[in-house]
């Protein structure tokens, strides 16, 4: 992939939406919720007054409506500002 986010933006590969509940029931496509977790694939260089805290490989949580969806080489990604990320897992 040849995408380099600018400034304080990060490129996130969203985790797949759950297809089954904990009890084993299958969730239809119309009822699936948009995932709010993903893995950072690329990061920008940060801003002068706000250094980049995220790094490639971080598993992150982000807001439900955060970022802009893009499709590159048949894969779906989200590009968002570092401030849209709520937490780093792990």
OpenMM code with the backbone's topology and positions (N, CA, C; nanometers):
from openmm import Vec3, app, unit

residues = "UNK UNK UNK UNK UNK UNK UNK UNK UNK UNK UNK UNK UNK UNK UNK UNK UNK UNK UNK UNK UNK UNK UNK UNK UNK UNK UNK UNK UNK UNK UNK UNK UNK UNK UNK UNK UNK UNK UNK UNK UNK UNK UNK UNK UNK UNK UNK UNK UNK UNK UNK UNK UNK UNK UNK UNK UNK UNK UNK UNK UNK UNK UNK UNK UNK UNK UNK UNK UNK UNK UNK UNK UNK UNK UNK UNK UNK UNK UNK UNK UNK UNK UNK UNK UNK UNK UNK UNK UNK UNK".split()
positions = [
    Vec3(0.0854, -0.1172, 0.0000),
    Vec3(0.0000, 0.0000, 0.0000),
    Vec3(0.0899, 0.1234, 0.0000),
    Vec3(0.0439, 0.2267, -0.0662),
    Vec3(0.1257, 0.3454, -0.0839),
    Vec3(0.0539, 0.4701, -0.0344),
    Vec3(-0.0061, 0.4643, 0.0854),
    Vec3(-0.0778, 0.5787, 0.1411),
    Vec3(-0.0011, 0.6324, 0.2599),
    Vec3(0.0268, 0.7616, 0.2606),
    Vec3(0.0947, 0.8276, 0.3716),
    Vec3(0.0033, 0.9388, 0.4225),
    Vec3(-0.0625, 0.9181, 0.5380),
    Vec3(-0.1475, 1.0243, 0.5935),
    Vec3(-0.0654, 1.1492, 0.6251),
    Vec3(-0.1282, 1.2640, 0.6172),
    Vec3(-0.0608, 1.3903, 0.6457),
    Vec3(-0.0918, 1.4386, 0.7859),
    Vec3(-0.0004, 1.5155, 0.8417),
    Vec3(-0.0153, 1.5823, 0.9717),
    Vec3(-0.0585, 1.4845, 1.0808),
    Vec3(-0.1741, 1.5098, 1.1439),
    Vec3(-0.2171, 1.4298, 1.2592),
    Vec3(-0.3171, 1.3214, 1.2213),
    Vec3(-0.3150, 1.2777, 1.0975),
    Vec3(-0.4112, 1.1760, 1.0533),
    Vec3(-0.3503, 1.0354, 1.0591),
    Vec3(-0.4386, 0.9360, 1.0785),
    Vec3(-0.3977, 0.7964, 1.0807),
    Vec3(-0.4880, 0.7162, 0.9880),
    Vec3(-0.4346, 0.6085, 0.9319),
    Vec3(-0.5104, 0.5175, 0.8473),
    Vec3(-0.5363, 0.3917, 0.9289),
    Vec3(-0.6640, 0.3565, 0.9439),
    Vec3(-0.7043, 0.2445, 1.0288),
    Vec3(-0.7784, 0.1406, 0.9457),
    Vec3(-0.7414, 0.0140, 0.9644),
    Vec3(-0.8152, -0.0967, 0.9043),
    Vec3(-0.9153, -0.1435, 1.0084),
    Vec3(-1.0440, -0.1247, 0.9809),
    Vec3(-1.1488, -0.1569, 1.0772),
    Vec3(-1.1612, -0.3074, 1.0965),
    Vec3(-1.1908, -0.3461, 1.2192),
    Vec3(-1.2156, -0.4866, 1.2517),
    Vec3(-1.3486, -0.5265, 1.1882),
    Vec3(-1.3599, -0.6501, 1.1458),
    Vec3(-1.4841, -0.6999, 1.0863),
    Vec3(-1.5981, -0.6942, 1.1878),
    Vec3(-1.7173, -0.6635, 1.1409),
    Vec3(-1.8349, -0.6620, 1.2275),
    Vec3(-1.8670, -0.8042, 1.2723),
    Vec3(-1.9173, -0.8158, 1.3942),
    Vec3(-1.9522, -0.9469, 1.4488),
    Vec3(-2.0643, -1.0095, 1.3659),
    Vec3(-2.0510, -1.1388, 1.3385),
    Vec3(-2.1542, -1.2087, 1.2622),
    Vec3(-2.2383, -1.2988, 1.3512),
    Vec3(-2.1918, -1.3210, 1.4750),
    Vec3(-2.2614, -1.4088, 1.5673),
    Vec3(-2.2590, -1.3476, 1.7070),
    Vec3(-2.3673, -1.3642, 1.7825),
    Vec3(-2.3712, -1.3169, 1.9206),
    Vec3(-2.2957, -1.4148, 2.0100),
    Vec3(-2.2740, -1.3763, 2.1348),
    Vec3(-2.2050, -1.4620, 2.2296),
    Vec3(-2.2805, -1.5927, 2.2527),
    Vec3(-2.4123, -1.5891, 2.2387),
    Vec3(-2.4931, -1.7096, 2.2598),
    Vec3(-2.5047, -1.7956, 2.1336),
    Vec3(-2.4462, -1.7510, 2.0218),
    Vec3(-2.4448, -1.8320, 1.9012),
    Vec3(-2.5461, -1.7956, 1.7952),
    Vec3(-2.6236, -1.6894, 1.8149),
    Vec3(-2.7216, -1.6468, 1.7150),
    Vec3(-2.6509, -1.5675, 1.6053),
    Vec3(-2.6884, -1.5904, 1.4806),
    Vec3(-2.6314, -1.5167, 1.3693),
    Vec3(-2.6996, -1.3816, 1.3543),
    Vec3(-2.6201, -1.2789, 1.3269),
    Vec3(-2.6711, -1.1426, 1.3122),
    Vec3(-2.6879, -1.1139, 1.1629),
    Vec3(-2.8083, -1.0736, 1.1190),
    Vec3(-2.8262, -1.0409, 0.9767),
    Vec3(-2.7514, -0.9122, 0.9411),
    Vec3(-2.7171, -0.8967, 0.8138),
    Vec3(-2.6426, -0.7793, 0.7674),
    Vec3(-2.7108, -0.6487, 0.8055),
    Vec3(-2.8437, -0.6454, 0.8016),
    Vec3(-2.9168, -0.5220, 0.8303),
    Vec3(-2.9066, -0.4815, 0.9779),
    Vec3(-2.8707, -0.5729, 1.0665),
    Vec3(-2.8652, -0.5432, 1.2090),
    Vec3(-2.7222, -0.5272, 1.2614),
    Vec3(-2.6225, -0.5486, 1.1766),
    Vec3(-2.4834, -0.5372, 1.2206),
    Vec3(-2.4495, -0.3919, 1.2496),
    Vec3(-2.3755, -0.3723, 1.3580),
    Vec3(-2.3301, -0.2382, 1.3924),
    Vec3(-2.1932, -0.2126, 1.3316),
    Vec3(-2.1670, -0.0881, 1.3002),
    Vec3(-2.0388, -0.0485, 1.2462),
    Vec3(-1.9313, -0.0738, 1.3525),
    Vec3(-1.8217, -0.1410, 1.3179),
    Vec3(-1.7183, -0.1679, 1.4180),
    Vec3(-1.6535, -0.0389, 1.4664),
    Vec3(-1.6115, -0.0382, 1.5918),
    Vec3(-1.5476, 0.0796, 1.6498),
    Vec3(-1.4067, 0.0470, 1.6962),
    Vec3(-1.3488, -0.0562, 1.6371),
    Vec3(-1.2153, -0.1003, 1.6738),
    Vec3(-1.1399, -0.1329, 1.5460),
    Vec3(-1.0103, -0.1067, 1.5456),
    Vec3(-0.9307, -0.1374, 1.4280),
    Vec3(-0.7827, -0.1321, 1.4574),
    Vec3(-0.7025, -0.1548, 1.3537),
    Vec3(-0.5571, -0.1565, 1.3654),
    Vec3(-0.5006, -0.0432, 1.2806),
    Vec3(-0.4078, 0.0324, 1.3384),
    Vec3(-0.3435, 0.1429, 1.2673),
    Vec3(-0.2494, 0.0849, 1.1613),
    Vec3(-0.2679, 0.1286, 1.0360),
    Vec3(-0.1893, 0.0789, 0.9234),
    Vec3(-0.0812, 0.1794, 0.8829),
    Vec3(-0.1107, 0.3088, 0.8963),
    Vec3(-0.0146, 0.4135, 0.8612),
    Vec3(-0.0445, 0.5375, 0.9457),
    Vec3(0.0599, 0.6157, 0.9739),
    Vec3(0.0434, 0.7376, 1.0544),
    Vec3(0.1122, 0.8555, 0.9865),
    Vec3(0.0601, 0.9746, 1.0147),
    Vec3(0.1230, 1.0964, 0.9665),
    Vec3(0.2367, 1.1353, 1.0585),
    Vec3(0.2975, 1.2493, 1.0322),
    Vec3(0.4127, 1.2933, 1.1106),
    Vec3(0.3744, 1.3741, 1.2339),
    Vec3(0.2462, 1.4058, 1.2499),
    Vec3(0.2019, 1.4857, 1.3634),
    Vec3(0.2075, 1.6340, 1.3316),
    Vec3(0.1641, 1.7140, 1.4276),
    Vec3(0.1699, 1.8596, 1.4149),
    Vec3(0.2791, 1.9125, 1.5066),
    Vec3(0.3185, 2.0358, 1.4832),
    Vec3(0.4251, 2.0954, 1.5634),
    Vec3(0.3871, 2.1005, 1.7109),
    Vec3(0.2622, 2.1358, 1.7395),
    Vec3(0.2174, 2.1474, 1.8788),
    Vec3(0.1472, 2.0209, 1.9295),
    Vec3(0.1367, 1.9161, 1.8447),
    Vec3(0.0710, 1.7905, 1.8835),
    Vec3(0.1449, 1.6737, 1.8186),
    Vec3(0.2444, 1.6163, 1.8883),
    Vec3(0.3204, 1.5062, 1.8287),
    Vec3(0.2338, 1.3810, 1.8101),
    Vec3(0.2708, 1.2954, 1.7166),
    Vec3(0.1982, 1.1723, 1.6891),
    Vec3(0.2264, 1.0714, 1.7999),
    Vec3(0.1204, 1.0280, 1.8688),
    Vec3(0.1336, 0.9311, 1.9772),
    Vec3(0.1056, 0.7887, 1.9301),
    Vec3(0.0336, 0.7744, 1.8199),
    Vec3(-0.0004, 0.6417, 1.7688),
    Vec3(0.1106, 0.5907, 1.6783),
    Vec3(0.1199, 0.4577, 1.6692),
    Vec3(0.2181, 0.3984, 1.5793),
    Vec3(0.1540, 0.2833, 1.5026),
    Vec3(0.2148, 0.2438, 1.3940),
    Vec3(0.1638, 0.1351, 1.3115),
    Vec3(0.1551, 0.0079, 1.3957),
    Vec3(0.0423, -0.0614, 1.3855),
    Vec3(0.0230, -0.1847, 1.4602),
    Vec3(-0.0594, -0.1685, 1.5863),
    Vec3(-0.0827, -0.0442, 1.6324),
    Vec3(-0.1658, -0.0204, 1.7506),
    Vec3(-0.3099, -0.0624, 1.7222),
    Vec3(-0.3724, -0.1302, 1.8185),
    Vec3(-0.5155, -0.1598, 1.8110),
    Vec3(-0.5868, -0.0482, 1.8843),
    Vec3(-0.6801, 0.0186, 1.8163),
    Vec3(-0.7418, 0.1388, 1.8713),
    Vec3(-0.8942, 0.1292, 1.8733),
    Vec3(-0.9543, 0.2080, 1.9625),
    Vec3(-1.0986, 0.2288, 1.9661),
    Vec3(-1.1234, 0.3707, 1.9191),
    Vec3(-1.2298, 0.3895, 1.8409),
    Vec3(-1.2622, 0.5217, 1.7888),
    Vec3(-1.4130, 0.5406, 1.7922),
    Vec3(-1.4569, 0.6645, 1.7757),
    Vec3(-1.5985, 0.6969, 1.7794),
    Vec3(-1.6751, 0.6324, 1.6652),
    Vec3(-1.8042, 0.6134, 1.6858),
    Vec3(-1.8896, 0.5455, 1.5887),
    Vec3(-1.8903, 0.6141, 1.4517),
    Vec3(-1.8860, 0.7451, 1.4503),
    Vec3(-1.8927, 0.8191, 1.3236),
    Vec3(-1.7595, 0.8848, 1.2883),
    Vec3(-1.6506, 0.8360, 1.3445),
    Vec3(-1.5186, 0.8957, 1.3214),
    Vec3(-1.4647, 0.8565, 1.1845),
    Vec3(-1.3911, 0.9469, 1.1260),
    Vec3(-1.3169, 0.9170, 1.0049),
    Vec3(-1.3961, 0.9177, 0.8760),
    Vec3(-1.3209, 0.9024, 0.7687),
    Vec3(-1.3755, 0.8960, 0.6337),
    Vec3(-1.3419, 0.7594, 0.5759),
    Vec3(-1.4426, 0.6905, 0.5248),
    Vec3(-1.4205, 0.5575, 0.4679),
    Vec3(-1.3581, 0.5698, 0.3297),
    Vec3(-1.2530, 0.4899, 0.3047),
    Vec3(-1.1912, 0.4853, 0.1724),
    Vec3(-1.1692, 0.3389, 0.1359),
    Vec3(-1.1585, 0.3112, 0.0066),
    Vec3(-1.1350, 0.1763, -0.0419),
    Vec3(-1.0101, 0.1793, -0.1280),
    Vec3(-0.9097, 0.0996, -0.0900),
    Vec3(-0.7843, 0.0932, -0.1640),
    Vec3(-0.7553, -0.0528, -0.1958),
    Vec3(-0.7395, -0.0829, -0.3230),
    Vec3(-0.7106, -0.2196, -0.3678),
    Vec3(-0.8100, -0.3212, -0.3132),
    Vec3(-0.9370, -0.2836, -0.3056),
    Vec3(-1.0413, -0.3745, -0.2610),
    Vec3(-1.0543, -0.3895, -0.1101),
    Vec3(-0.9753, -0.3171, -0.0317),
    Vec3(-0.9845, -0.3233, 0.1146),
    Vec3(-1.0399, -0.1910, 0.1662),
    Vec3(-1.1224, -0.1988, 0.2700),
    Vec3(-1.1820, -0.0793, 0.3286),
    Vec3(-1.0972, -0.0292, 0.4452),
    Vec3(-1.0755, 0.1021, 0.4478),
    Vec3(-0.9991, 0.1668, 0.5536),
    Vec3(-1.0741, 0.2906, 0.6008),
    Vec3(-1.0336, 0.3416, 0.7149),
    Vec3(-1.0815, 0.4703, 0.7657),
    Vec3(-0.9611, 0.5609, 0.7815),
    Vec3(-0.9750, 0.6849, 0.7390),
    Vec3(-0.8711, 0.7831, 0.7646),
    Vec3(-0.9313, 0.8854, 0.8600),
    Vec3(-0.8618, 0.9100, 0.9718),
    Vec3(-0.9162, 0.9975, 1.0761),
    Vec3(-0.8037, 1.0721, 1.1456),
    Vec3(-0.8432, 1.1745, 1.2193),
    Vec3(-0.7471, 1.2494, 1.2983),
    Vec3(-0.7100, 1.1699, 1.4231),
    Vec3(-0.5908, 1.1926, 1.4714),
    Vec3(-0.5458, 1.1259, 1.5932),
    Vec3(-0.6434, 1.1541, 1.7096),
    Vec3(-0.7017, 1.2735, 1.7131),
    Vec3(-0.7940, 1.3103, 1.8208),
    Vec3(-0.9258, 1.2330, 1.8151),
    Vec3(-0.9580, 1.1701, 1.6996),
    Vec3(-1.0777, 1.0877, 1.6890),
    Vec3(-1.0612, 0.9516, 1.7568),
    Vec3(-0.9362, 0.9137, 1.7842),
    Vec3(-0.9089, 0.7870, 1.8514),
    Vec3(-0.9324, 0.8067, 2.0003),
    Vec3(-1.0138, 0.7185, 2.0579),
    Vec3(-1.0527, 0.7301, 2.1983),
    Vec3(-0.9524, 0.6592, 2.2894),
    Vec3(-0.9021, 0.5414, 2.2469),
    Vec3(-0.8128, 0.4640, 2.3333),
    Vec3(-0.7273, 0.3698, 2.2496),
    Vec3(-0.6120, 0.3326, 2.3060),
    Vec3(-0.5257, 0.2312, 2.2475),
    Vec3(-0.5383, 0.1067, 2.3346),
    Vec3(-0.5660, -0.0076, 2.2732),
    Vec3(-0.5801, -0.1330, 2.3467),
    Vec3(-0.4469, -0.2062, 2.3550),
    Vec3(-0.4243, -0.2753, 2.4635),
    Vec3(-0.3080, -0.3629, 2.4716),
    Vec3(-0.1993, -0.3066, 2.5486),
] * unit.nanometer
topology = app.Topology()
chain = topology.addChain("A")
for resn in residues:
    res = topology.addResidue(resn, chain)
    for name in ("N", "CA", "C"):
        topology.addAtom(name, app.Element.getBySymbol(name[0]), res)
